[in-house]
Amino acid sequence: VSETVEVTCAGCGCACDELEAVVGDGGLERLTSPCPLGEAWFTEHAESAPPVARIEGREAGLEEGLDAAAEILGGARLPLIYGLGRTTIEAQRTAVGIAEAIGGVLDPAGPALDGSAGLAIQTVGVSTATLGEVRDRSRTVVVWREDPVRTVPRLLGLLGLDRAGREAWEGGERRLVVVDAERTATAEEADTFIELPAELDFEALWVLRALEKGAPLVREHAEALPWAALEQLAAELHDCTHGAVLHGFGLSGGAGGWVNALGLLLAVRDLSRSAHVVTVAVRKEVNAVGAEDVLAWQTGYPAAVSFARRFPRSSPGEFNGAALLARGEADAALVIASDPFGHMPDAALEHLRGIPSVVVDPSATPTAEAARVALAPAAPGVYREGTVHRMDGVPVPLRAPREAARPGEDEVLAGLEERLRRQS
Ligand code: SF4
């Protein structure tokens, strides 16, 4: 007997919650209309699961795995807790408790994967909106250094920004503008493509601010900028009534990402004095925003938080997970639902490989493969319910179309926290 149940996809920051799954006696049979990324995410979690616990490559029981993990983390001088973007709010709260119990440094993978927008928002604030508002109101939408067609495949469709959606929009003429160094798949969908070298993001954003404010500009100082296109964009955003800038890691990630994120937030703030202009960071991990929200609720800071002195302190350059590893300061790591082997710089990975690590992740990642202790809970969104914060900050419930005997991430982390608090 088969039944159709509603499911939420946790494959990316869109957290699509209008999908349906057909579940039969043999388990998940098929899904309605996910994208290729979502299909891969469901298939990976629904069809196989790593052993519930492995210690130095040997399969073990969960209790034994938790004991071994507690021994590693409880004995460390400065453990790093890293990741969190693909787990639930409930598990993220427990991770903060673990960091507090062991005096560790806690850093979500978000800044390394999606850029520093969350940190910049705490500094200068943000004019933002839900995806629903962008879909219904934004006449001009700029996608700045992100390729959502490839990274978050349903986003343009959900926002009515694909060609058919723009033509059918009831608010009048609607335009999609892409700013990037080269023509991406999203640029092929756009009405206007502005070619801008990556190193000129900050200058271009500052020019938009100056144009909006009518400040004098000396063009000879930045001849490489596409002046005509920027003037047209500034005028369009000034006149659009409602506009939006969706930006990605290409803008707010890497070495200059923090400054670029500040430049974008300030430019949008200036533009929003004449029209309602908002910005939303495109997040690849389903709950990257939730990780920053939970940290901010519980510690006052969205990322890079140290409990080494038993109270929370944040210093993004100092307590950034990759920086802490690259300096060789962390002597153990707890990686939660993340694969730093896939995105961290080499210097950080070299140190991570040399220290004992514990991975809590339902996926069989290279990081889990290399860990001293790997714990594989039941995957949220397939076997366990939970809550995530979509890329625009809206809470979305994950459903559990299948049953599993093994516990979920929050339960595994709670077992670890309990052992660590007993030790301390
Ligand atoms: S866009 Fe993202 S959340 Fe939506 S179905 Fe695709 S992978 Fe899943």
Boltz pocket constraint, residues with backbone or C-beta under 6 A from the ligand:
constraints:
  - pocket:
      binder: B
      contacts: [[A, 9], [A, 10], [A, 11], [A, 12], [A, 13], [A, 14], [A, 15], [A, 16], [A, 33], [A, 34], [A, 35], [A, 36], [A, 37], [A, 38], [A, 39], [A, 41], [A, 152], [A, 153], [A, 154], [A, 155]]
      max_distance: 6.0
